[in-house]
Amino acid sequence: MAEKLVRYYKYIYETQGLSGKTLLAQKTKIPSIKAAFESDTAENIALFKQTVEYLTGKPAPDF
């Protein structure tokens, strides 16, 4: 289970709202529903961190 990916979705929703959550799904190509079942691989985490940094303009938290 992708605990970290789900946390990134929660973080982006809290900081950017629904539009940020939608952009995260579009940029990562992993919708929030699917993220709950994806593996927390190094590649997935790096992709989410990079996208969160792009969307927020600041370093992504380490979960």
Protein Blocks (a to p, Z undefined) as FASTA:
>chain_A
ZZklmmmmmmmmmmnommlmmmmmmmnopafklmmmmccdfklmmmmmmmmmmmnopacd
dZZ
